[in-house]
Amino acid sequence: MKKGAPIVELHWTILEEEEPFSIDVEAMWARSVPAEIAGVGVRGLSVEDLLLHLSLHLTYQHRLVGG
């Protein structure tokens, strides 16, 4: 985190290891979309998978703490 800058969270996995459910990561890669960050080609989550991830992350993992 940097003061005055937006927070960026990098994740190596979609879920924590102890979650009671799973997500098909291979299918997420199949639905991923090309993007570019600082001139570098990357893959990003599809809109549907991004919405799923953010919903799970904010509600299930963070319990809506932090605004």
PDB file of N, CA, C and O in Angstrom:
ATOM      1  N   MET A   1       0.837  -1.182   0.000  1.00  0.00           N
ATOM      2  CA  MET A   1       0.000   0.000   0.000  1.00  0.00           C
ATOM      3  C   MET A   1       0.881   1.245   0.000  1.00  0.00           C
ATOM      4  O   MET A   1       1.941   1.287   0.626  1.00  0.00           O
ATOM      5  N   LYS A   2       0.418   2.232  -0.707  1.00  0.00           N
ATOM      6  CA  LYS A   2       1.137   3.492  -0.773  1.00  0.00           C
ATOM      7  C   LYS A   2       0.157   4.613  -0.427  1.00  0.00           C
ATOM      8  O   LYS A   2      -0.937   4.675  -0.988  1.00  0.00           O
ATOM      9  N   LYS A   3       0.538   5.483   0.479  1.00  0.00           N
ATOM     10  CA  LYS A   3      -0.334   6.564   0.915  1.00  0.00           C
ATOM     11  C   LYS A   3      -0.786   7.407  -0.272  1.00  0.00           C
ATOM     12  O   LYS A   3       0.032   7.833  -1.087  1.00  0.00           O
ATOM     13  N   GLY A   4      -2.091   7.644  -0.364  1.00  0.00           N
ATOM     14  CA  GLY A   4      -2.640   8.462  -1.434  1.00  0.00           C
ATOM     15  C   GLY A   4      -2.867   7.727  -2.744  1.00  0.00           C
ATOM     16  O   GLY A   4      -3.341   8.316  -3.716  1.00  0.00           O
ATOM     17  N   ALA A   5      -2.533   6.453  -2.776  1.00  0.00           N
ATOM     18  CA  ALA A   5      -2.701   5.666  -4.009  1.00  0.00           C
ATOM     19  C   ALA A   5      -3.743   4.573  -3.772  1.00  0.00           C
ATOM     20  O   ALA A   5      -3.957   4.163  -2.632  1.00  0.00           O
ATOM     21  N   PRO A   6      -4.385   4.104  -4.828  1.00  0.00           N
ATOM     22  CA  PRO A   6      -5.343   3.014  -4.646  1.00  0.00           C
ATOM     23  C   PRO A   6      -4.630   1.740  -4.194  1.00  0.00           C
ATOM     24  O   PRO A   6      -3.467   1.517  -4.527  1.00  0.00           O
ATOM     25  N   ILE A   7      -5.334   0.920  -3.440  1.00  0.00           N
ATOM     26  CA  ILE A   7      -4.781  -0.351  -2.973  1.00  0.00           C
ATOM     27  C   ILE A   7      -4.894  -1.380  -4.087  1.00  0.00           C
ATOM     28  O   ILE A   7      -5.943  -1.514  -4.716  1.00  0.00           O
ATOM     29  N   VAL A   8      -3.826  -2.091  -4.323  1.00  0.00           N
ATOM     30  CA  VAL A   8      -3.815  -3.163  -5.311  1.00  0.00           C
ATOM     31  C   VAL A   8      -3.529  -4.463  -4.583  1.00  0.00           C
ATOM     32  O   VAL A   8      -2.511  -4.587  -3.902  1.00  0.00           O
ATOM     33  N   GLU A   9      -4.422  -5.430  -4.724  1.00  0.00           N
ATOM     34  CA  GLU A   9      -4.239  -6.746  -4.111  1.00  0.00           C
ATOM     35  C   GLU A   9      -3.927  -7.743  -5.216  1.00  0.00           C
ATOM     36  O   GLU A   9      -4.700  -7.895  -6.163  1.00  0.00           O
ATOM     37  N   LEU A  10      -2.804  -8.414  -5.092  1.00  0.00           N
ATOM     38  CA  LEU A  10      -2.442  -9.462  -6.044  1.00  0.00           C
ATOM     39  C   LEU A  10      -2.745 -10.817  -5.410  1.00  0.00           C
ATOM     40  O   LEU A  10      -2.408 -11.064  -4.252  1.00  0.00           O
ATOM     41  N   HIS A  11      -3.380 -11.678  -6.177  1.00  0.00           N
ATOM     42  CA  HIS A  11      -3.744 -13.000  -5.674  1.00  0.00           C
ATOM     43  C   HIS A  11      -3.107 -14.076  -6.543  1.00  0.00           C
ATOM     44  O   HIS A  11      -3.078 -13.966  -7.768  1.00  0.00           O
ATOM     45  N   TRP A  12      -2.601 -15.110  -5.894  1.00  0.00           N
ATOM     46  CA  TRP A  12      -2.065 -16.265  -6.611  1.00  0.00           C
ATOM     47  C   TRP A  12      -3.147 -17.313  -6.831  1.00  0.00           C
ATOM     48  O   TRP A  12      -3.043 -18.150  -7.728  1.00  0.00           O
ATOM     49  N   THR A  13      -4.186 -17.258  -6.004  1.00  0.00           N
ATOM     50  CA  THR A  13      -5.301 -18.200  -6.109  1.00  0.00           C
ATOM     51  C   THR A  13      -6.606 -17.431  -5.966  1.00  0.00           C
ATOM     52  O   THR A  13      -6.620 -16.299  -5.480  1.00  0.00           O
ATOM     53  N   ILE A  14      -7.700 -18.049  -6.390  1.00  0.00           N
ATOM     54  CA  ILE A  14      -9.011 -17.422  -6.277  1.00  0.00           C
ATOM     55  C   ILE A  14      -9.574 -17.617  -4.875  1.00  0.00           C
ATOM     56  O   ILE A  14     -10.194 -16.706  -4.326  1.00  0.00           O
ATOM     57  N   LEU A  15      -9.367 -18.790  -4.293  1.00  0.00           N
ATOM     58  CA  LEU A  15      -9.903 -19.113  -2.970  1.00  0.00           C
ATOM     59  C   LEU A  15      -8.774 -19.466  -2.012  1.00  0.00           C
ATOM     60  O   LEU A  15      -7.684 -19.860  -2.427  1.00  0.00           O
ATOM     61  N   GLU A  16      -9.057 -19.317  -0.732  1.00  0.00           N
ATOM     62  CA  GLU A  16      -8.133 -19.794   0.292  1.00  0.00           C
ATOM     63  C   GLU A  16      -8.198 -21.322   0.323  1.00  0.00           C
ATOM     64  O   GLU A  16      -9.185 -21.903  -0.128  1.00  0.00           O
ATOM     65  N   GLU A  17      -7.185 -21.964   0.836  1.00  0.00           N
ATOM     66  CA  GLU A  17      -7.137 -23.426   0.847  1.00  0.00           C
ATOM     67  C   GLU A  17      -8.238 -24.055   1.687  1.00  0.00           C
ATOM     68  O   GLU A  17      -8.700 -25.150   1.366  1.00  0.00           O
ATOM     69  N   GLU A  18      -8.670 -23.394   2.749  1.00  0.00           N
ATOM     70  CA  GLU A  18      -9.639 -23.997   3.655  1.00  0.00           C
ATOM     71  C   GLU A  18     -11.097 -23.713   3.292  1.00  0.00           C
ATOM     72  O   GLU A  18     -11.985 -24.015   4.089  1.00  0.00           O
ATOM     73  N   GLU A  19     -11.369 -23.149   2.133  1.00  0.00           N
ATOM     74  CA  GLU A  19     -12.752 -22.869   1.731  1.00  0.00           C
ATOM     75  C   GLU A  19     -13.533 -24.175   1.578  1.00  0.00           C
ATOM     76  O   GLU A  19     -12.978 -25.176   1.126  1.00  0.00           O
ATOM     77  N   PRO A  20     -14.823 -24.171   1.952  1.00  0.00           N
ATOM     78  CA  PRO A  20     -15.629 -25.397   1.878  1.00  0.00           C
ATOM     79  C   PRO A  20     -16.197 -25.686   0.483  1.00  0.00           C
ATOM     80  O   PRO A  20     -17.033 -26.577   0.329  1.00  0.00           O
ATOM     81  N   PHE A  21     -15.752 -24.945  -0.520  1.00  0.00           N
ATOM     82  CA  PHE A  21     -16.228 -25.144  -1.892  1.00  0.00           C
ATOM     83  C   PHE A  21     -15.072 -24.906  -2.845  1.00  0.00           C
ATOM     84  O   PHE A  21     -14.005 -24.456  -2.427  1.00  0.00           O
ATOM     85  N   SER A  22     -15.271 -25.201  -4.110  1.00  0.00           N
ATOM     86  CA  SER A  22     -14.193 -25.026  -5.084  1.00  0.00           C
ATOM     87  C   SER A  22     -14.706 -24.288  -6.311  1.00  0.00           C
ATOM     88  O   SER A  22     -15.911 -24.211  -6.553  1.00  0.00           O
ATOM     89  N   ILE A  23     -13.777 -23.753  -7.073  1.00  0.00           N
ATOM     90  CA  ILE A  23     -14.078 -23.068  -8.328  1.00  0.00           C
ATOM     91  C   ILE A  23     -13.204 -23.696  -9.398  1.00  0.00           C
ATOM     92  O   ILE A  23     -12.021 -23.944  -9.168  1.00  0.00           O
ATOM     93  N   ASP A  24     -13.771 -23.951 -10.553  1.00  0.00           N
ATOM     94  CA  ASP A  24     -13.056 -24.577 -11.662  1.00  0.00           C
ATOM     95  C   ASP A  24     -12.115 -23.550 -12.305  1.00  0.00           C
ATOM     96  O   ASP A  24     -12.522 -22.775 -13.172  1.00  0.00           O
ATOM     97  N   VAL A  25     -10.868 -23.559 -11.870  1.00  0.00           N
ATOM     98  CA  VAL A  25      -9.893 -22.575 -12.342  1.00  0.00           C
ATOM     99  C   VAL A  25      -9.570 -22.767 -13.823  1.00  0.00           C
ATOM    100  O   VAL A  25      -9.358 -21.790 -14.541  1.00  0.00           O
ATOM    101  N   GLU A  26      -9.533 -24.011 -14.282  1.00  0.00           N
ATOM    102  CA  GLU A  26      -9.281 -24.264 -15.713  1.00  0.00           C
ATOM    103  C   GLU A  26     -10.339 -23.584 -16.580  1.00  0.00           C
ATOM    104  O   GLU A  26     -10.025 -23.010 -17.623  1.00  0.00           O
ATOM    105  N   ALA A  27     -11.593 -23.655 -16.138  1.00  0.00           N
ATOM    106  CA  ALA A  27     -12.676 -23.008 -16.885  1.00  0.00           C
ATOM    107  C   ALA A  27     -12.532 -21.487 -16.849  1.00  0.00           C
ATOM    108  O   ALA A  27     -12.856 -20.803 -17.819  1.00  0.00           O
ATOM    109  N   MET A  28     -12.043 -20.965 -15.720  1.00  0.00           N
ATOM    110  CA  MET A  28     -11.826 -19.517 -15.637  1.00  0.00           C
ATOM    111  C   MET A  28     -10.749 -19.075 -16.619  1.00  0.00           C
ATOM    112  O   MET A  28     -10.884 -18.035 -17.265  1.00  0.00           O
ATOM    113  N   TRP A  29      -9.674 -19.867 -16.734  1.00  0.00           N
ATOM    114  CA  TRP A  29      -8.623 -19.544 -17.714  1.00  0.00           C
ATOM    115  C   TRP A  29      -9.184 -19.599 -19.128  1.00  0.00           C
ATOM    116  O   TRP A  29      -8.831 -18.776 -19.972  1.00  0.00           O
ATOM    117  N   ALA A  30     -10.052 -20.561 -19.386  1.00  0.00           N
ATOM    118  CA  ALA A  30     -10.651 -20.684 -20.723  1.00  0.00           C
ATOM    119  C   ALA A  30     -11.510 -19.461 -21.056  1.00  0.00           C
ATOM    120  O   ALA A  30     -11.603 -19.065 -22.217  1.00  0.00           O
ATOM    121  N   ARG A  31     -12.135 -18.866 -20.041  1.00  0.00           N
ATOM    122  CA  ARG A  31     -12.993 -17.689 -20.255  1.00  0.00           C
ATOM    123  C   ARG A  31     -12.231 -16.373 -20.121  1.00  0.00           C
ATOM    124  O   ARG A  31     -12.807 -15.309 -20.346  1.00  0.00           O
ATOM    125  N   SER A  32     -10.940 -16.424 -19.758  1.00  0.00           N
ATOM    126  CA  SER A  32     -10.181 -15.190 -19.539  1.00  0.00           C
ATOM    127  C   SER A  32     -10.069 -14.378 -20.824  1.00  0.00           C
ATOM    128  O   SER A  32     -10.224 -14.903 -21.927  1.00  0.00           O
ATOM    129  N   VAL A  33      -9.800 -13.094 -20.659  1.00  0.00           N
ATOM    130  CA  VAL A  33      -9.745 -12.176 -21.800  1.00  0.00           C
ATOM    131  C   VAL A  33      -8.380 -11.496 -21.856  1.00  0.00           C
ATOM    132  O   VAL A  33      -7.764 -11.253 -20.818  1.00  0.00           O
ATOM    133  N   PRO A  34      -7.906 -11.189 -23.061  1.00  0.00           N
ATOM    134  CA  PRO A  34      -6.618 -10.502 -23.172  1.00  0.00           C
ATOM    135  C   PRO A  34      -6.726  -9.060 -22.684  1.00  0.00           C
ATOM    136  O   PRO A  34      -7.760  -8.411 -22.845  1.00  0.00           O
ATOM    137  N   ALA A  35      -5.649  -8.576 -22.089  1.00  0.00           N
ATOM    138  CA  ALA A  35      -5.569  -7.192 -21.617  1.00  0.00           C
ATOM    139  C   ALA A  35      -4.118  -6.748 -21.718  1.00  0.00           C
ATOM    140  O   ALA A  35      -3.231  -7.542 -22.031  1.00  0.00           O
ATOM    141  N   GLU A  36      -3.890  -5.475 -21.452  1.00  0.00           N
ATOM    142  CA  GLU A  36      -2.532  -4.941 -21.486  1.00  0.00           C
ATOM    143  C   GLU A  36      -2.316  -4.059 -20.261  1.00  0.00           C
ATOM    144  O   GLU A  36      -3.128  -3.183 -19.966  1.00  0.00           O
ATOM    145  N   ILE A  37      -1.218  -4.297 -19.553  1.00  0.00           N
ATOM    146  CA  ILE A  37      -0.863  -3.487 -18.390  1.00  0.00           C
ATOM    147  C   ILE A  37       0.561  -3.000 -18.591  1.00  0.00           C
ATOM    148  O   ILE A  37       1.490  -3.800 -18.698  1.00  0.00           O
ATOM    149  N   ALA A  38       0.729  -1.690 -18.642  1.00  0.00           N
ATOM    150  CA  ALA A  38       2.038  -1.061 -18.845  1.00  0.00           C
ATOM    151  C   ALA A  38       2.744  -1.634 -20.074  1.00  0.00           C
ATOM    152  O   ALA A  38       3.952  -1.868 -20.056  1.00  0.00           O
ATOM    153  N   GLY A  39       1.980  -1.854 -21.132  1.00  0.00           N
ATOM    154  CA  GLY A  39       2.548  -2.341 -22.382  1.00  0.00           C
ATOM    155  C   GLY A  39       2.820  -3.833 -22.430  1.00  0.00           C
ATOM    156  O   GLY A  39       3.404  -4.323 -23.396  1.00  0.00           O
ATOM    157  N   VAL A  40       2.408  -4.559 -21.407  1.00  0.00           N
ATOM    158  CA  VAL A  40       2.648  -6.004 -21.337  1.00  0.00           C
ATOM    159  C   VAL A  40       1.324  -6.737 -21.522  1.00  0.00           C
ATOM    160  O   VAL A  40       0.331  -6.408 -20.872  1.00  0.00           O
ATOM    161  N   GLY A  41       1.312  -7.719 -22.399  1.00  0.00           N
ATOM    162  CA  GLY A  41       0.115  -8.523 -22.617  1.00  0.00           C
ATOM    163  C   GLY A  41      -0.148  -9.446 -21.438  1.00  0.00           C
ATOM    164  O   GLY A  41       0.753 -10.161 -20.998  1.00  0.00           O
ATOM    165  N   VAL A  42      -1.357  -9.438 -20.927  1.00  0.00           N
ATOM    166  CA  VAL A  42      -1.753 -10.272 -19.794  1.00  0.00           C
ATOM    167  C   VAL A  42      -3.121 -10.887 -20.083  1.00  0.00           C
ATOM    168  O   VAL A  42      -3.758 -10.558 -21.083  1.00  0.00           O
ATOM    169  N   ARG A  43      -3.564 -11.779 -19.203  1.00  0.00           N
ATOM    170  CA  ARG A  43      -4.917 -12.339 -19.273  1.00  0.00           C
ATOM    171  C   ARG A  43      -5.656 -11.856 -18.032  1.00  0.00           C
ATOM    172  O   ARG A  43      -5.094 -11.822 -16.937  1.00  0.00           O
ATOM    173  N   GLY A  44      -6.915 -11.485 -18.210  1.00  0.00           N
ATOM    174  CA  GLY A  44      -7.738 -11.027 -17.094  1.00  0.00           C
ATOM    175  C   GLY A  44      -8.997 -11.857 -16.983  1.00  0.00           C
ATOM    176  O   GLY A  44      -9.392 -12.536 -17.931  1.00  0.00           O
ATOM    177  N   LEU A  45      -9.624 -11.800 -15.829  1.00  0.00           N
ATOM    178  CA  LEU A  45     -10.871 -12.525 -15.639  1.00  0.00           C
ATOM    179  C   LEU A  45     -11.959 -11.962 -16.547  1.00  0.00           C
ATOM    180  O   LEU A  45     -12.002 -10.762 -16.818  1.00  0.00           O
ATOM    181  N   SER A  46     -12.832 -12.844 -17.008  1.00  0.00           N
ATOM    182  CA  SER A  46     -14.002 -12.381 -17.747  1.00  0.00           C
ATOM    183  C   SER A  46     -14.852 -11.542 -16.804  1.00  0.00           C
ATOM    184  O   SER A  46     -14.681 -11.616 -15.587  1.00  0.00           O
ATOM    185  N   VAL A  47     -15.760 -10.753 -17.345  1.00  0.00           N
ATOM    186  CA  VAL A  47     -16.608  -9.904 -16.514  1.00  0.00           C
ATOM    187  C   VAL A  47     -17.373 -10.753 -15.502  1.00  0.00           C
ATOM    188  O   VAL A  47     -17.474 -10.377 -14.335  1.00  0.00           O
ATOM    189  N   GLU A  48     -17.913 -11.892 -15.934  1.00  0.00           N
ATOM    190  CA  GLU A  48     -18.692 -12.761 -15.047  1.00  0.00           C
ATOM    191  C   GLU A  48     -17.820 -13.337 -13.925  1.00  0.00           C
ATOM    192  O   GLU A  48     -18.237 -13.369 -12.768  1.00  0.00           O
ATOM    193  N   ASP A  49     -16.627 -13.786 -14.266  1.00  0.00           N
ATOM    194  CA  ASP A  49     -15.734 -14.352 -13.254  1.00  0.00           C
ATOM    195  C   ASP A  49     -15.194 -13.277 -12.318  1.00  0.00           C
ATOM    196  O   ASP A  49     -14.989 -13.541 -11.134  1.00  0.00           O
ATOM    197  N   LEU A  50     -14.961 -12.078 -12.827  1.00  0.00           N
ATOM    198  CA  LEU A  50     -14.523 -10.981 -11.980  1.00  0.00           C
ATOM    199  C   LEU A  50     -15.613 -10.633 -10.965  1.00  0.00           C
ATOM    200  O   LEU A  50     -15.315 -10.405  -9.792  1.00  0.00           O
ATOM    201  N   LEU A  51     -16.872 -10.591 -11.407  1.00  0.00           N
ATOM    202  CA  LEU A  51     -17.975 -10.317 -10.498  1.00  0.00           C
ATOM    203  C   LEU A  51     -18.087 -11.411  -9.432  1.00  0.00           C
ATOM    204  O   LEU A  51     -18.306 -11.113  -8.258  1.00  0.00           O
ATOM    205  N   LEU A  52     -17.937 -12.665  -9.836  1.00  0.00           N
ATOM    206  CA  LEU A  52     -17.953 -13.776  -8.882  1.00  0.00           C
ATOM    207  C   LEU A  52     -16.822 -13.619  -7.864  1.00  0.00           C
ATOM    208  O   LEU A  52     -17.044 -13.736  -6.659  1.00  0.00           O
ATOM    209  N   HIS A  53     -15.627 -13.360  -8.348  1.00  0.00           N
ATOM    210  CA  HIS A  53     -14.468 -13.213  -7.464  1.00  0.00           C
ATOM    211  C   HIS A  53     -14.658 -12.064  -6.472  1.00  0.00           C
ATOM    212  O   HIS A  53     -14.434 -12.238  -5.274  1.00  0.00           O
ATOM    213  N   LEU A  54     -15.067 -10.905  -6.957  1.00  0.00           N
ATOM    214  CA  LEU A  54     -15.236  -9.759  -6.067  1.00  0.00           C
ATOM    215  C   LEU A  54     -16.336 -10.001  -5.046  1.00  0.00           C
ATOM    216  O   LEU A  54     -16.198  -9.617  -3.884  1.00  0.00           O
ATOM    217  N   SER A  55     -17.413 -10.624  -5.460  1.00  0.00           N
ATOM    218  CA  SER A  55     -18.503 -10.934  -4.531  1.00  0.00           C
ATOM    219  C   SER A  55     -18.033 -11.870  -3.427  1.00  0.00           C
ATOM    220  O   SER A  55     -18.290 -11.624  -2.248  1.00  0.00           O
ATOM    221  N   LEU A  56     -17.342 -12.943  -3.807  1.00  0.00           N
ATOM    222  CA  LEU A  56     -16.826 -13.884  -2.810  1.00  0.00           C
ATOM    223  C   LEU A  56     -15.786 -13.228  -1.914  1.00  0.00           C
ATOM    224  O   LEU A  56     -15.800 -13.401  -0.695  1.00  0.00           O
ATOM    225  N   HIS A  57     -14.893 -12.481  -2.528  1.00  0.00           N
ATOM    226  CA  HIS A  57     -13.795 -11.860  -1.782  1.00  0.00           C
ATOM    227  C   HIS A  57     -14.326 -10.886  -0.722  1.00  0.00           C
ATOM    228  O   HIS A  57     -13.913 -10.934   0.437  1.00  0.00           O
ATOM    229  N   LEU A  58     -15.232 -10.015  -1.124  1.00  0.00           N
ATOM    230  CA  LEU A  58     -15.721  -8.993  -0.204  1.00  0.00           C
ATOM    231  C   LEU A  58     -16.682  -9.537   0.842  1.00  0.00           C
ATOM    232  O   LEU A  58     -16.683  -9.069   1.980  1.00  0.00           O
ATOM    233  N   THR A  59     -17.493 -10.512   0.477  1.00  0.00           N
ATOM    234  CA  THR A  59     -18.487 -11.013   1.430  1.00  0.00           C
ATOM    235  C   THR A  59     -17.970 -12.195   2.247  1.00  0.00           C
ATOM    236  O   THR A  59     -17.998 -12.160   3.477  1.00  0.00           O
ATOM    237  N   TYR A  60     -17.511 -13.212   1.585  1.00  0.00           N
ATOM    238  CA  TYR A  60     -17.128 -14.434   2.280  1.00  0.00           C
ATOM    239  C   TYR A  60     -15.775 -14.299   2.980  1.00  0.00           C
ATOM    240  O   TYR A  60     -15.624 -14.744   4.118  1.00  0.00           O
ATOM    241  N   GLN A  61     -14.800 -13.696   2.321  1.00  0.00           N
ATOM    242  CA  GLN A  61     -13.457 -13.623   2.898  1.00  0.00           C
ATOM    243  C   GLN A  61     -13.267 -12.394   3.792  1.00  0.00           C
ATOM    244  O   GLN A  61     -12.585 -12.496   4.812  1.00  0.00           O
ATOM    245  N   HIS A  62     -13.835 -11.253   3.452  1.00  0.00           N
ATOM    246  CA  HIS A  62     -13.640 -10.036   4.249  1.00  0.00           C
ATOM    247  C   HIS A  62     -14.868  -9.653   5.076  1.00  0.00           C
ATOM    248  O   HIS A  62     -14.811  -8.698   5.852  1.00  0.00           O
ATOM    249  N   ARG A  63     -15.963 -10.373   4.925  1.00  0.00           N
ATOM    250  CA  ARG A  63     -17.194 -10.126   5.703  1.00  0.00           C
ATOM    251  C   ARG A  63     -17.654  -8.661   5.618  1.00  0.00           C
ATOM    252  O   ARG A  63     -18.180  -8.113   6.587  1.00  0.00           O
ATOM    253  N   LEU A  64     -17.451  -8.039   4.453  1.00  0.00           N
ATOM    254  CA  LEU A  64     -17.854  -6.658   4.177  1.00  0.00           C
ATOM    255  C   LEU A  64     -17.173  -5.639   5.103  1.00  0.00           C
ATOM    256  O   LEU A  64     -17.684  -4.535   5.290  1.00  0.00           O
ATOM    257  N   VAL A  65     -16.040  -6.004   5.671  1.00  0.00           N
ATOM    258  CA  VAL A  65     -15.282  -5.089   6.517  1.00  0.00           C
ATOM    259  C   VAL A  65     -14.423  -4.195   5.623  1.00  0.00           C
ATOM    260  O   VAL A  65     -13.818  -4.681   4.667  1.00  0.00           O
ATOM    261  N   GLY A  66     -14.363  -2.937   5.909  1.00  0.00           N
ATOM    262  CA  GLY A  66     -13.489  -2.046   5.163  1.00  0.00           C
ATOM    263  C   GLY A  66     -14.207  -1.174   4.143  1.00  0.00           C
ATOM    264  O   GLY A  66     -13.558  -0.442   3.395  1.00  0.00           O
ATOM    265  N   GLY A  67     -15.518  -1.238   4.098  1.00  0.00           N
ATOM    266  CA  GLY A  67     -16.285  -0.332   3.246  1.00  0.00           C
ATOM    267  C   GLY A  67     -16.663  -0.818   1.922  1.00  0.00           C
ATOM    268  O   GLY A  67     -17.309  -0.099   1.162  1.00  0.00           O
TER     269      GLY A  67
END
